[in-house]
Amino acid sequence: MATLFSQHSSNPLEAGSSDVRNNIYNLKYLSAEALAAEHNASSDDPIQSYTIPELEQYHQHLSHILPNHPMNGATSAPSKNPLVDLDADMSDEEAAVIPVAGNDLEEDEDEEALFEDDDEELGDVDAQGETDEEMTIHLKSPDERQEIEEEIASLEEAVPQLTSDYKIVDRLAIDLWYHDKWDNTPWHGYHPPSSSAYYQSMPRPRGAKVFVAIKRIYVTSSPERIRNEISIMEDCRGCRHISQLITAFRHYDQVVAIMPYHRNEDFRDFYRTLPIEGIKTYFRCMFRALRDIHTRAIIHRDVKPANFLFDPRTGIGTLCDSASRRSSHAGACLHSSPTSDHPHGRIKSRNEFNVDQVKAMQKEARLKSTLPSEKVGYPTRTHGEPISKANRAGTRGFRAPEVLLKCGDQTGAIDVWATGMILLFFLTGKFPLFQSNDDIEALMEIATIIGRRKMEKTATLHSRTFSTNVPSISPEGTSWRSFVEQQNPDLYEPREPDLRYFPDTRLRPPCATSTILLSSPSSHAQRDSSPALLGPARISPQAQTDYKQDIESALDLDDEFVPHPFGQGVCADWHFRDPVTEDPCVKATVDRYEEVRTLVAGEGMAIGRQPCEFHQNEYGF
């Protein structure tokens, strides 16, 4: 019981000086102590020696709060124990907050009302001392609370059927029928316990509150865009570390999507203090999510910390929000479209493009770069030049060069670039890092680091040219390593352990015992702490070879947990699409008879070398 109440505001022995109820009782206790000092009997222990009304009330309060506290069995027998100064361990600042004898007290009725309100608030704290998500709205400021309540009222009015199935609280909702009404299997999936995504497949305990997130898709989006977004969310069902679509429905022109709620913290609160193992876990979850969606020809296009829900206490991360299907706009880019063998495309051979034309474009661009530095400005589009059209979704500071150059055949590489930007925040200890006002400035920021020549090659790869006569843009630029070391001179200083965050919390995710690391801590502990990796010295060829082997080994092991797109995996021969409706179907044997079943999104997914849930018997599982 003592542990439970160690941070509990209702414990009069440990409550902070700002606790109103404890201050009132403390004032009464001091008054009783002063009154006891007037008696001729022993006043060394007024608590044990007197039963005046104020002390009786204090005892009753303790017996209500701490039933097993030894003071509850106290009698009026005299005691020779010395008087304990209750203020001995209290700072001057805390002591100044406690009311002194002589201050006016509120009436008993008001005092009891205060206690009743406080008791109700105590129910909002769970056994771990954390506030229930249902009550977090009461922690907001009055203005923010009013704004949230207005949003809730607006949503309930726009989509009235929500209220029968969900209780909306503080931008979240409680699923009222999770245990009794819905079939949650399709979105939970079948990730094995040894997978890092097993947390997605764990059913919620019966009797526990199940929180969900409600995404309101506003009417400003076109119907086709809304349909495409819902379709992509369905295709992402079963992907690891991706926010799953539970359901979606509409009321007239209002569309809402229901997704699981994932606890997370603001990136700005932990990116400077998260331990190295926590950073590894952050990107392990991120790259597994990207691998799964890229396999389905889906690009997220807006990877950033705000769209990656990471809980630094458990090391679990979930990618959410925007995504779109990869679309190819055939153009004059010098790279091919992505394939299974080349997921980010390949550089075309010289006989696949006009070499003379490319050289002429490069020569003209380099000529402009030699102009005097006082002639600096933004280029203007010449008459008759076609307007470049390409998807440039994303957020300032995270857009890849091909997005800024308006490449018409973008791949999942733009998500990898954005993830690299997040890595820079961890390494430099600065967020945000790039804050350009437009695409031209963003290109200049990148050119400042990688240099003018690499930027020219990058532009040529996407059938563009890059020219600048800004003196600060050097031809060779600098290395990313030098850039990081310049931004963060304390880069190689070990971080102080933060007991709040993974792995120092020891609150491992459900699959932590079998989480795959890029390098096993046990087998590579000595190498990970070597000066060659911690200091600025160059990495030896042997270390580079070992690192590549670690990556290849991790990828091979990760293949065991990859959820395959529909129609792939060991049981792909039994999967097909209906020739008329194009719905996904599966042939399965039920009671020795073969039957065809139409699937919903998330069903019939083979994972690694394991068959889907419908073909476990055929493969002896």
N, C-alpha and C positions, 0 to 999 in steps of 0.2 A: 504493500500500500504506500510505503514511503517513496518508492521509486515512481509510482504513478503520479503522486502529487508533488514531485520535486520541482516541477515548473508550473504548478497549478495555482491560479490566482486566489483560490478559495482556501489555501492552506495558511492559517494565521501565523505559523511558525516560519514560513519561508516566503510569504508574499512580498512583493516589492512595495516600496513606500507610496507608490501611486495608486495602490488598491484602496478604493474608498471605504469598502466595508471593513477591511482590516484596520484602517486608520481609526474608524469609529470605535472598534473594539479595543484597539491599543490605547485610545484616549480614556476609555472607561477603566481599563486595567490600571493606568497610571493614577487615575482618580481614586480607585480602590486601594492602590498601594499607599497613597498619601493618607487616606482615611485610616488604614490599618496602622500606620505609624503613630497615630494618636492614642492607641490603646496601650495599657501597661503590660499586657501579656507579650510574649515573645513575638517580635515583628521581623525576625530573621527570615521567615518563610510565610508571608501573608497568604500565599495560595493554599498552603496546607493547613494553616491555623485558623482561618476565618471562613465563614459562610455568609458574608454580607451579600445582598442581592446582585450587586454588580459582578462579583466573582462567580456566583451561581449561574448567571446568564452567560458568562464567558465559558464556564465548564460545559454548559448545554451546547453552546456553539461548537466546542471542540468535539463533543461526543457525536454531533451530527455530521461533522466533516471527517473526523478520524475516529471511527468506532473502536479501533484497536489501540489507540494511543494510551500509554501508561497513565497519563493524567486523568483518564476517565475513571480509574479505580481509586483515585485519591480520597483520603478521608480527612477528617478534621483533627487527626492526631497531631500533636506538636512535632516539629522537626527542627533539628539543629543545623540543617544545611544552610550554607551562606546564601544570601540574596544574590541572584544573578542579574547583572546589569544588561537589560535587553538591548541597550544602545551601544554596547561595547564594540560589536563588529559592524556598526553602521557608520557609513561615511557622513561627513558634515552635510553634504548635499542632500543625502537621503533623510537625515534627521531633521533637516529644515523643512521638509515637506509634511512631516507628521504634525497634526494639530497639537497645540499645547493646552494644558488644563486651563479652563476659564473661557475657551471659545464656545460660542453658542452651538448647540446640537439641534438637529432637526427633530420633529415630533416622531414618536415611536411608529405611528402609522406610515409616515413617509419612509422611515427607515426600513420597515418591513417590506414596503413596496420595492425599495431599492434592492433588497436581498432577493426578492422573487424574480426581478428582472435579471439579476446577475446569475441566479441559478439556471435560468433558461439559456443564458449564453454559455454556461459551462457544458451544456449538452452538445454544443457545436464543435467540441474538441474531441478528437478521437484518442485512442489509447497511445498513439505515438506523439501526441502533443501537437498534431497538425490540424488546421482548420478544415472542416468538411467543405468540399466544393459547393455544396448547396447553400452554405452560409457566407461565402466569400463576398457576396454583394453587400453585406453589412459592414465590411471592412473598407468599402469605398467611401470617398468623400461624398457629401450630400449632392453636389452637382453631378458627379459621375453616376451616382446611384440613380438619380432622377432620369438621366439620359438613358441608362440601361433599362429602367422600368418602362420608359416610353417606347424603346425599341421592342421590348417583349410584348407590350400591348399592341403595337403596330403589326408585329408578326402574327400574333394570335388572331387579330382581326382579319388579316389578309389570307391566312391559311387556318381556318377554324378547326379542321379535323386534327390538327396537331394536339390540341388540348385533351383529346380523348385517349391518346396513346403516350403522350410525353408531358412531363412537368418542366416548364422552362424556368431556369434559374441562372442568373448572371452569365448570359451568353452561352450557357450550357443547357442541357436538359437531362432529366432522369427518364430512362426507358421504363415505363410502368408495367410492361408486359414481356420483358425479356425472358423470364423463366416459364411463362405460361401460354404465350400466344404465338411467338415467332419461331420459325426455323432458322437458327443462326449458323447452321453448318456451312452454307456456301461462302459466307464472308469470313468465317473463322479459318477455314481451310484445314489442311492436314499436315502442318509442319511438324516434323518429328521432334522429340524432346532434345535431341542433340543439335538442333538448328538454332541459330541466334534469333530467328523469327518465331520461336515457339510461343512467345508471349502473345502473339496474335491468335493462336489456336487454343489458348487456354480458356475454357468456359468460365464465366463469372460464378462465384459461389452463390448458392441459393440463399436468399435473404439479404444479400448485399445490394447496395444501391449501384445501379449500372448507369454511368454517365455517358452521354453521347454529345457530339458536336453537331450543330445544325448550320448548314451552309445555305444561305439564301441567295439564289441566283436572280439578280434583278432583271426587270423587263427591258432594260436598255440593251441587253444581249439579244441578238437575232435568234429566232427559233432553231435555225440550223446550227448555230454555235452552241446553243444549250444542248441540243441533241448530241452533238459531237462530244461535248464535255462529259455528258452522262455515259456515252458509249465508251469513252476512254477509261473512265473510272471503273466500269464493268470489266474491261479487259485487264485492268490492273489488279483485279481480285486475285488473291493468292500470291502476289508479288511480295517479297520480303521487305520489311521496313517501309512499306507504303501504306498510307492511310486508306483503309478499306471502305468501300461503299456498302453501307447496310441496306439502304433503300432510298428511293426518291419518288416524289409525287408532286402533283401540281393542283392548284385551285384557280381556275380561270387562267390568268397570265402569270400567276405566282408559282415559282418552282423552288422546292427546297430539297436538299440532299442530307441524309442522316449518315454520320460517320462516327466511329469510336472516338472517345475522348482519351487523349494521351497527356499525362502530366509532363510538364516541361518548365524550364526556367528561361528567362531572358538571356540571350547570348552574351550581352554586355555584363552580366553578373558573374560569369564564370570563365570567360575565354582567357583571362590573364592568370587564373589560379588553377585551372583544371590540370591534374597530373598528366604526365606523358601517357600512361596507360589509358587514361580517360580520353585523351586526344586520339589515340589509336582506335579506341572503341567508337568514337564519334565518326571517324572516316570509314571504319569498317562497315558500320551500318549504312552510311551514305553510299559507298561504292556498291554494296550489294543491292541496294534499292535501284541505283542507276543501271547496274548490269541487267536486272530483271526487266525493267521497262524498255531499255534499248533493244533487248532481244525481241520485243514485241513491236519494234519500229515506232516507238513512242519517245518523244523528246520532252523533257520537262520544261525547258526554256526559261525558267525563273528560279534556279537554284540560288538560295541565299539563306542566311541563318534564320530569318523570320519564317521561312517555309520548311525548316527542318526542326521538328519538335523533339528536342533532346533533353532527357532527364539526367543531369550529371550525377545524381545520387545512385542510379541503377545502371547507367551506361546504355540505356535503350534510346534509340533515335528513330524517328518516323518522318518520312518525306511526305509533304502534303501540298495541296493547292495546284497551281496551273500545270497543264501539260497539253501537248498536241501531237497529232500523228506526224511523222516525218513526211514531208512533201518535197518532191523534186521538181525544180523548174529548170529544164534543160537550157544551158547557157554555154558560154565560152570558157568556163572555169577549166583550169589545167589539172583538175583532179576528177576522179570518177565518182559515181554514186556509191554509197556503202553497200557492201555485200556481207554474207556470213563470214567469208574469209578475210575481208577488209572492212570491218564495221565503220571505219571513218574514211573509207574511200582510199584510193591509191593515186599517186602522181601519174599522169598520163605519159606515155612514151612520146618521143619527138615527132613521130609520124602521125600522131593523133591531133595535132594542132598546128597552126601556122606559125612556124618559128620566126620567120622574118617580121611578121606583124608584131609579135611579142617583143622582139629586140628593138623595133622602132619605138614602141610605147615606152620601153625602159629608157632608151636614149633621150627621149623628149623629157621624161620626168627628171632624169638626172641633170639635164641642162637647166631646168627651172630651179633645182636645188643649189646651183652655183650663183644665183642672182644675189645682189647685195642684201645684207640683213635688214636694211631699212625698208625694203620692199616686202613686208610681211603682211599677209592678209588671207582671207578665205577665198578659195577659187570660185569662180562663177561658172555656171553651166552655159556652154556655148549653144547657139541657136541650132536646132535640129538634132541635138544630142538626146538619145532616148533616156527616159527616166527609169532609174533602177528601182525595181520592186522586189522586196524580199521581206520575210518575216523578221522583224526586229524586236520581238517581245523580249522582256527581261527588265532588269532594274539597273539604274545607273551604277557604274562601278563593277558590275558583274558580267557585262556583255563581252563576248569573245571577239577577237579581231575580225573573223568572218561575218559576224553579225554587224559590226560597225562598217564593214566594207560592203555590206548588202549582198553577200553571196546568196545565190538562188538555190543552192544544193547543200543546205546545212545538215549536219549529222549530230549524233550524241556528243561529239567532241565539245560542243559549246557548253554542255553540262559539266564536263570534266574541267574546262577552263574555270567556270564559276566556282567549282569545288576547290580548285587551286587558289582562288582568291580568298576563300575562307581559311585555307591553310596559312596564307600570309598573315591573316589577323592573329592567329595563334603564335606565329613565329615572331612577328614584329611587336606584338602587344598593342597594336593600334587598330581601331575600328571606328569609322570607315577609313579606308586607305586612299581610294581614288574618288574624287568628287568633281568630275567634269560636268560642264553645263550642256554639252552636246557631243555628238559622235566624233567631230573633228578634234575636240579637246581630249576625248577619251583615247583616240589614236595617238595623239601627241604624248599623253601620259605613258602609254605603253612603249612608244618609241624612245622615250627618255631612258628606259631601262634596257631594252633589248638592242637599241641602236638603229640608225637609219637604214643600214644595209639589210638587216634581217626583216625590217618592216617593208622594205621594197620587195624582197622575195615573197613575203606573205601576201602583199597586194597583188603581185603577178600571179600567184597561185590561184587567186580568185578573179582573175581577168580585170584587175584594177591597177592603178599606178599610185605611188606615194612619193611625194616630193616636198621637201621643206628646206628652208634656208635659215631656220632658227638656230642661232649659234650654240645653244645648250644641248642640241641633239647631236651627239657624237656619232661617227660612222659605226663604231663597234659597240657602243653602249657599255653596260656592265653586266656582270653575272647576277642571277637571282640571289645567289648566296651572298655576294658582296652587298647587294641591296638590303637584304635582311639584316646582315651584321651591322650595317650603317644605321638602320632604323632602330635596332635593338642591340646596344653594346653588351647587354647582360644576357645574351642569348644562351650562352653555355653555362650559366650559373644554374645549378639544380634548383628546381622550384620547391618551396616549402610545402610539406604535405598538408593538404586541406582535408580534414576529417569529414567534411560535409559531402565530399564528392567521391565518385567511383575512381579507383577501386578501394580507396582508404575507408569508405563507409562499411566495407565488407558486406554490403547488401547487393550481392551478385544477382544478375538477371537469372531467370529460371534455368537457362541453358549455360550458365557461366562455367560449369565444370567441363564442358566440352566445346567452349567457344574456340574457334580456329584463330590463331594469331599468325600474323605475317612472319614472326619469328618467335619461337617458343621461349618464354621467359626462363624455363629451367635449362634448356639446352644451349641457349645463347646469352645467358646472363653475363658471362665474362666478356663476351664480344660486345654486347650492348653498352657496357660501361667503360670500354676501352677509350683511351685518349684519342685514338684515330677517328672515332665517331663523335666524341664530345667536343673536341678541339677543332681549330681551323685547319689542321693538317689535311693533306690530300688523302683520299681513301685509296688504299692499296688495290692493285688488280685482283688479289685473292679475295679481299673483302667485297669487291664488286661482284665477283663470281658467286660468292656465298649468298649475297643479297638476291641475285637473280634466281638462284636455286630456291631460296626461301619463297620468293614470289611465285615461281612455278609450282612449288609444292603446295602453297596455300591455295592456288587456283585449282589444282587437281582435287584437293580436299573439298573446296567449295563446290565443285561440280556435284558432289553427293547431295547437296541441299538446294540445288537450283530448281525452282518450279518451272516446268516446261510450258511453253504456249500450247494452246489447244492443237491436237493433232501431232504432237511430238512426244518423245519418250518411248519407253520400252513397250508400251501397249498401244502405240499409235495406229496399228493395223485395225483396231476395233473402234477407232474414232473417225467420224466423217460428218459432213454437213448435209442437211436435207437439200436435195437438188431443187426444190421449189421454194421453200421458205428460207434456206441457208441457215437454219438454226443448227447449233451444235448438237450432235447425237452420238450415242455410244451403243455398241452391241455388248450385252452382258448376259451371262448365264444365271438364271434364277430358277431354283428347283429343277435343275437338269434341263431346263428349256431356255433357248436363246430368245431374248427379246430386245427390242430397240427402245431406248429411252431418250427423250429430249431433255437436254441439260439447261440449267440456268447458269449464269455467269459465276465462276468460281468452282463449279463441279467438274469432275473428270480430269483433274490435273495431276499428271505424273511428276514426281519429285525425284531428281537424281536418277538412280537406277531402280527406283521403286515404281511400281505401277500405280495407277490411280485407284481410288477407293472402290471402283466397280470391278476391278480385275485382280483383286488380292488373291482370290482362290486359284485363279488360273496360274499364278506364279508361285503358289505355295506359301503365301504370307497369311 
